[in-house]
Amino acid sequence: MTTRQIILEEMTPGHLEGAVELSRQVKWPHRREDWELVQSVSRGIVALEEERVVATIMITPYGDDAAAINMVIVDAAMRGRGLGRKMMEEALAKAGERTCYLVATQEGLPLYEKLGFVATGKIVQHQGVAPSVDAQKNVSWSENGDHASFVTLDRAAFGHDRSALMRSLRGRAKFAVTRDKGDVQAFAAIRRFGRGLVIGPVVARNGPEARSLIDFLLANSAGEFVRIDTDESTDLGEWLTRRGLARVGGGITMRRTAGEPKHETTPHQTYALVSQALR
């Protein structure tokens, strides 16, 4: 069996069951609903062998200048035949001139480096049962009309337009906020994912503000299984461990760009990711 007998097609909702099975094979926690979120804001490619999904990859555009490459899975029986590289080349072709981001495993690092990606940092995953903590009084649930602020703050922190992703999250997540004179200054989202709940994105001006937002969501989810993915540079790891959310893994952030990324001066930073797939 060679890759010549494998057909690459645009991913459709009809491929989702096969995609879910592939993610189970690699022990990812993604439910069909989690795949649907990614698909709602992405273009996907599947590799088919006699109509069976044997590989997946998603390209999530963020405006005209950036994209996340994610959900890269190759069936165990198909590995070592160049299929992973072929899927990446197809995805990069669709991304065009956009700056591309991904979170890599150690195993995938050599391939991504050959394709021009450069390591930029490390993501750490924390998870566990949400503890009973005191909800911070400076944090409240969001109100109707706050969504535009989330889009603006997310763009300031991430550096690219993720309005389509934020719209998709709007119907799937609950948002907590901090305010100053009625205006939203920071926010955090929580939604169903995998085994339980995931907190992210968390966009705040500083560490104490991010921790207040996370504590508010933990206090309102006490006893439930919770996951948070954060960049190691945020220094949240030790605090999350003390909160009972153990470090269980992570990945390497990578970027592929033809030029230097633009840096805008902003007090806001992303303290927790939407997911490792979507950044």
Secondary structure as a PSIPRED ss2 file (coil, helix, strand):
# PSIPRED VFORMAT (PSIPRED V4.0)

   1 M C   1.000  0.000  0.000
   2 T C   1.000  0.000  0.000
   3 T H   0.000  1.000  0.000
   4 R H   0.000  1.000  0.000
   5 Q H   0.000  1.000  0.000
   6 I C   1.000  0.000  0.000
   7 I E   0.000  0.000  1.000
   8 L E   0.000  0.000  1.000
   9 E E   0.000  0.000  1.000
  10 E E   0.000  0.000  1.000
  11 M C   1.000  0.000  0.000
  12 T C   1.000  0.000  0.000
  13 P H   0.000  1.000  0.000
  14 G H   0.000  1.000  0.000
  15 H H   0.000  1.000  0.000
  16 L H   0.000  1.000  0.000
  17 E H   0.000  1.000  0.000
  18 G H   0.000  1.000  0.000
  19 A H   0.000  1.000  0.000
  20 V H   0.000  1.000  0.000
  21 E H   0.000  1.000  0.000
  22 L H   0.000  1.000  0.000
  23 S H   0.000  1.000  0.000
  24 R H   0.000  1.000  0.000
  25 Q H   0.000  1.000  0.000
  26 V C   1.000  0.000  0.000
  27 K C   1.000  0.000  0.000
  28 W C   1.000  0.000  0.000
  29 P C   1.000  0.000  0.000
  30 H C   1.000  0.000  0.000
  31 R C   1.000  0.000  0.000
  32 R H   0.000  1.000  0.000
  33 E H   0.000  1.000  0.000
  34 D H   0.000  1.000  0.000
  35 W H   0.000  1.000  0.000
  36 E H   0.000  1.000  0.000
  37 L H   0.000  1.000  0.000
  38 V H   0.000  1.000  0.000
  39 Q H   0.000  1.000  0.000
  40 S H   0.000  1.000  0.000
  41 V C   1.000  0.000  0.000
  42 S C   1.000  0.000  0.000
  43 R E   0.000  0.000  1.000
  44 G E   0.000  0.000  1.000
  45 I E   0.000  0.000  1.000
  46 V E   0.000  0.000  1.000
  47 A E   0.000  0.000  1.000
  48 L E   0.000  0.000  1.000
  49 E E   0.000  0.000  1.000
  50 E C   1.000  0.000  0.000
  51 E C   1.000  0.000  0.000
  52 R E   0.000  0.000  1.000
  53 V E   0.000  0.000  1.000
  54 V E   0.000  0.000  1.000
  55 A E   0.000  0.000  1.000
  56 T E   0.000  0.000  1.000
  57 I E   0.000  0.000  1.000
  58 M E   0.000  0.000  1.000
  59 I E   0.000  0.000  1.000
  60 T E   0.000  0.000  1.000
  61 P E   0.000  0.000  1.000
  62 Y E   0.000  0.000  1.000
  63 G C   1.000  0.000  0.000
  64 D C   1.000  0.000  0.000
  65 D C   1.000  0.000  0.000
  66 A E   0.000  0.000  1.000
  67 A E   0.000  0.000  1.000
  68 A E   0.000  0.000  1.000
  69 I E   0.000  0.000  1.000
  70 N E   0.000  0.000  1.000
  71 M E   0.000  0.000  1.000
  72 V E   0.000  0.000  1.000
  73 I E   0.000  0.000  1.000
  74 V E   0.000  0.000  1.000
  75 D C   1.000  0.000  0.000
  76 A H   0.000  1.000  0.000
  77 A H   0.000  1.000  0.000
  78 M H   0.000  1.000  0.000
  79 R C   1.000  0.000  0.000
  80 G C   1.000  0.000  0.000
  81 R C   1.000  0.000  0.000
  82 G C   1.000  0.000  0.000
  83 L H   0.000  1.000  0.000
  84 G H   0.000  1.000  0.000
  85 R H   0.000  1.000  0.000
  86 K H   0.000  1.000  0.000
  87 M H   0.000  1.000  0.000
  88 M H   0.000  1.000  0.000
  89 E H   0.000  1.000  0.000
  90 E H   0.000  1.000  0.000
  91 A H   0.000  1.000  0.000
  92 L H   0.000  1.000  0.000
  93 A H   0.000  1.000  0.000
  94 K H   0.000  1.000  0.000
  95 A H   0.000  1.000  0.000
  96 G C   1.000  0.000  0.000
  97 E C   1.000  0.000  0.000
  98 R C   1.000  0.000  0.000
  99 T E   0.000  0.000  1.000
 100 C E   0.000  0.000  1.000
 101 Y E   0.000  0.000  1.000
 102 L E   0.000  0.000  1.000
 103 V E   0.000  0.000  1.000
 104 A E   0.000  0.000  1.000
 105 T C   1.000  0.000  0.000
 106 Q C   1.000  0.000  0.000
 107 E C   1.000  0.000  0.000
 108 G C   1.000  0.000  0.000
 109 L H   0.000  1.000  0.000
 110 P H   0.000  1.000  0.000
 111 L H   0.000  1.000  0.000
 112 Y H   0.000  1.000  0.000
 113 E H   0.000  1.000  0.000
 114 K H   0.000  1.000  0.000
 115 L C   1.000  0.000  0.000
 116 G C   1.000  0.000  0.000
 117 F C   1.000  0.000  0.000
 118 V E   0.000  0.000  1.000
 119 A E   0.000  0.000  1.000
 120 T E   0.000  0.000  1.000
 121 G E   0.000  0.000  1.000
 122 K E   0.000  0.000  1.000
 123 I E   0.000  0.000  1.000
 124 V E   0.000  0.000  1.000
 125 Q E   0.000  0.000  1.000
 126 H E   0.000  0.000  1.000
 127 Q E   0.000  0.000  1.000
 128 G E   0.000  0.000  1.000
 129 V E   0.000  0.000  1.000
 130 A C   1.000  0.000  0.000
 131 P C   1.000  0.000  0.000
 132 S C   1.000  0.000  0.000
 133 V C   1.000  0.000  0.000
 134 D C   1.000  0.000  0.000
 135 A C   1.000  0.000  0.000
 136 Q C   1.000  0.000  0.000
 137 K C   1.000  0.000  0.000
 138 N C   1.000  0.000  0.000
 139 V E   0.000  0.000  1.000
 140 S E   0.000  0.000  1.000
 141 W E   0.000  0.000  1.000
 142 S C   1.000  0.000  0.000
 143 E C   1.000  0.000  0.000
 144 N C   1.000  0.000  0.000
 145 G C   1.000  0.000  0.000
 146 D C   1.000  0.000  0.000
 147 H H   0.000  1.000  0.000
 148 A H   0.000  1.000  0.000
 149 S H   0.000  1.000  0.000
 150 F H   0.000  1.000  0.000
 151 V H   0.000  1.000  0.000
 152 T H   0.000  1.000  0.000
 153 L H   0.000  1.000  0.000
 154 D H   0.000  1.000  0.000
 155 R H   0.000  1.000  0.000
 156 A H   0.000  1.000  0.000
 157 A H   0.000  1.000  0.000
 158 F H   0.000  1.000  0.000
 159 G C   1.000  0.000  0.000
 160 H C   1.000  0.000  0.000
 161 D C   1.000  0.000  0.000
 162 R C   1.000  0.000  0.000
 163 S H   0.000  1.000  0.000
 164 A H   0.000  1.000  0.000
 165 L H   0.000  1.000  0.000
 166 M H   0.000  1.000  0.000
 167 R H   0.000  1.000  0.000
 168 S H   0.000  1.000  0.000
 169 L H   0.000  1.000  0.000
 170 R H   0.000  1.000  0.000
 171 G C   1.000  0.000  0.000
 172 R C   1.000  0.000  0.000
 173 A E   0.000  0.000  1.000
 174 K E   0.000  0.000  1.000
 175 F E   0.000  0.000  1.000
 176 A E   0.000  0.000  1.000
 177 V E   0.000  0.000  1.000
 178 T E   0.000  0.000  1.000
 179 R E   0.000  0.000  1.000
 180 D E   0.000  0.000  1.000
 181 K C   1.000  0.000  0.000
 182 G C   1.000  0.000  0.000
 183 D E   0.000  0.000  1.000
 184 V E   0.000  0.000  1.000
 185 Q E   0.000  0.000  1.000
 186 A E   0.000  0.000  1.000
 187 F E   0.000  0.000  1.000
 188 A E   0.000  0.000  1.000
 189 A E   0.000  0.000  1.000
 190 I E   0.000  0.000  1.000
 191 R E   0.000  0.000  1.000
 192 R E   0.000  0.000  1.000
 193 F E   0.000  0.000  1.000
 194 G C   1.000  0.000  0.000
 195 R C   1.000  0.000  0.000
 196 G E   0.000  0.000  1.000
 197 L E   0.000  0.000  1.000
 198 V E   0.000  0.000  1.000
 199 I E   0.000  0.000  1.000
 200 G E   0.000  0.000  1.000
 201 P E   0.000  0.000  1.000
 202 V E   0.000  0.000  1.000
 203 V E   0.000  0.000  1.000
 204 A E   0.000  0.000  1.000
 205 R C   1.000  0.000  0.000
 206 N C   1.000  0.000  0.000
 207 G H   0.000  1.000  0.000
 208 P H   0.000  1.000  0.000
 209 E H   0.000  1.000  0.000
 210 A H   0.000  1.000  0.000
 211 R H   0.000  1.000  0.000
 212 S H   0.000  1.000  0.000
 213 L H   0.000  1.000  0.000
 214 I H   0.000  1.000  0.000
 215 D H   0.000  1.000  0.000
 216 F H   0.000  1.000  0.000
 217 L H   0.000  1.000  0.000
 218 L H   0.000  1.000  0.000
 219 A H   0.000  1.000  0.000
 220 N C   1.000  0.000  0.000
 221 S C   1.000  0.000  0.000
 222 A C   1.000  0.000  0.000
 223 G C   1.000  0.000  0.000
 224 E C   1.000  0.000  0.000
 225 F E   0.000  0.000  1.000
 226 V E   0.000  0.000  1.000
 227 R E   0.000  0.000  1.000
 228 I E   0.000  0.000  1.000
 229 D E   0.000  0.000  1.000
 230 T E   0.000  0.000  1.000
 231 D E   0.000  0.000  1.000
 232 E H   0.000  1.000  0.000
 233 S H   0.000  1.000  0.000
 234 T H   0.000  1.000  0.000
 235 D C   1.000  0.000  0.000
 236 L C   1.000  0.000  0.000
 237 G H   0.000  1.000  0.000
 238 E H   0.000  1.000  0.000
 239 W H   0.000  1.000  0.000
 240 L H   0.000  1.000  0.000
 241 T H   0.000  1.000  0.000
 242 R H   0.000  1.000  0.000
 243 R C   1.000  0.000  0.000
 244 G C   1.000  0.000  0.000
 245 L C   1.000  0.000  0.000
 246 A E   0.000  0.000  1.000
 247 R E   0.000  0.000  1.000
 248 V E   0.000  0.000  1.000
 249 G E   0.000  0.000  1.000
 250 G E   0.000  0.000  1.000
 251 G E   0.000  0.000  1.000
 252 I E   0.000  0.000  1.000
 253 T E   0.000  0.000  1.000
 254 M E   0.000  0.000  1.000
 255 R E   0.000  0.000  1.000
 256 R E   0.000  0.000  1.000
 257 T C   1.000  0.000  0.000
 258 A C   1.000  0.000  0.000
 259 G C   1.000  0.000  0.000
 260 E C   1.000  0.000  0.000
 261 P C   1.000  0.000  0.000
 262 K C   1.000  0.000  0.000
 263 H C   1.000  0.000  0.000
 264 E C   1.000  0.000  0.000
 265 T C   1.000  0.000  0.000
 266 T C   1.000  0.000  0.000
 267 P C   1.000  0.000  0.000
 268 H C   1.000  0.000  0.000
 269 Q E   0.000  0.000  1.000
 270 T E   0.000  0.000  1.000
 271 Y E   0.000  0.000  1.000
 272 A E   0.000  0.000  1.000
 273 L C   1.000  0.000  0.000
 274 V C   1.000  0.000  0.000
 275 S C   1.000  0.000  0.000
 276 Q C   1.000  0.000  0.000
 277 A C   1.000  0.000  0.000
 278 L C   1.000  0.000  0.000
 279 R C   1.000  0.000  0.000
